[in-house]
């Protein structure tokens, strides 16, 4: 694996590839003297290196499992730009995947075009901020890879049909493995931020828009029935329930048992388990409203409504008085009153005195009606333009999430929160921020103001909120908002985005010490985005990874066709304990969404054990590293 970048994302991605996937990595970074100065960046990279060293040490102390095989140390190259010579020196021509995570879109695109020319079978992962441009670049690079593959196949056929290479690690023949994946920081960090705000953990897997998390269950007490969740992923080590060995002992007790069968789960008395659960919202529901219909009360103010009611009552009173005075028909009396009201009736010169008085009163009421009608028109226009677009937090709102910042990441997080039907109140200082249009479309309440000013968080009902997401681009603003919110409500769940990883760790430890009863999470963008980039480098079928003590479980979406371990077998027969397990069936892949659950997703989780997997099925499965490599036909790395 080759990783090229100019910020903390590159270092974090290299650590993720080596620590989680045990891959051999070549890291290309700019020379240190040319790196733009950033606050505490040096210490952040030192912390990453220290973390990397600790991970390697942990692997060296492993139990000897094939999944914990040590790989050689990473190779670090220094280059100002990823030119063709630099990429060739990094071994792109023989690499399995290349990640380009520079902060500049143009640099990443130029390097991707060069790398595709050097190695048409290379798996590319690009970091682009322009999502629309990223879609076009992805199609262009994939088309170039297909043309190169067709040309290579024709060349082999012309030379007698030689067997050809299988690609590095057996990737050959799988179109998805040589494809291009374009990711952005906003898309990759949003699921983790949403899960952290809801359940306090960022270790989630995004499966076709459905957020899943692994939950550790303690052994049930006598008479208790443990919640199995969607399925049991692992049995914890025998010493994991001992406070002295909370992470599992390295040299005593049984290690974690991944993907156990039902018999093993039933026999594992006294051992904790890791189960799979869906990340969902359990707070108060959103208030019901009619889509596309604006209530009359929101168009006009209460004062204007009372004024209109008073004028209508005056017109009715004048009509009744006219009936009494002239003994006229009611409909004709109302008609004459309206003519007098709008001053379009003839003067009642020869009429009785009572009729003349009523005409003068009707004219006076008509004069009062003009400013009221003008005010109604102006209020209605203003309501359609502003009040209906930027809603205020409703009275009595509670159990909601307060979201600070509607930039790239904040906008994506807002969309994911609303997809989960979670009530949100946004706070944004810039009325022209890019997320304002999304908030208007989703009819989300927005408080326009500087969060550091007094009263802004109170307007967002922070004292009744369940969580605070501080996602502005200024670290000090996020920190100040969280500290002030904690002074208002000490038990508030707070998640703040910080640029520097080292700074995020220091803030987390301090807040955890100051508020031990409240949940606090401080995360850098690189920390949250690196797992998604690493999974894309392993192939598009990789959905994510969840650590279980010293081991790692991978989640992948696999098409059954071409895999004899799955095709034509029942779900029970395809289950190999300790290697892989089918979790769900993607019915949307074959156009059958009947019975799919949950709503909005094409995944069916309650598959019967007798269901036969067909060639056109696409399944979501959990697997160990070695099991997934065997299932996908890839070579596993040998011990060194």
Secondary structure, 3 states (H helix, E strand, C coil): CEEECCCHHHHHHHHHHHHCCCCCCEEEECCHHHCCCCCCHHHHHHHHHHHHHHHHHHHHCCCCCHHHCCCCCCEEEECCCCCHHHHHHCCHHHCCEEEECCCCHHHHHHHHHHHHHHCCCCEEEEECCCHHHHHHHHHHHHHHHHHHHHHHHHHHHHCCCCCCCCCHHHCCCCHHHHCEEEECHHHHHHHHHHHHHHHCCCCEEEECCEEEEEEEECCCCCCCCCCCCCEEEEECCCCCCCHHHCCCCCCCCCCCEECCCHHHHHHCCCCCEEEEEECCCCCCCCCCCCCCCCCHHHHCCHHHHHHHHHHHHHHHHHHHHHHHHHCCCHHHHHHHHHHHHCCCCCCCCCCCHHHHHHHHHHHHHHHHHHHHHHHHHHHHHHHHHHHCCCECCCCCCCCCEEEECCCHHHHHHHHHHHHCCCCEEEEECCCCCCCHHHHHHHCCEEEECCCCCCCHHHHCCHHHCCEEEECCCCHHHHHHHHHHHHHHCCCCEEEEEECCHHHHHHHHHHHHHHCCCCCEEEEEHHHHHHHHHHHHHHCCCEEEEEEECCEEEEEEEEECCCCCCCCCCEHHHHCECCCEEEEEEEHHHHCCCCCCCCCCCCEECCCCCCCECCCCCEEEEEECHHHHHHHCCCCCCCCC
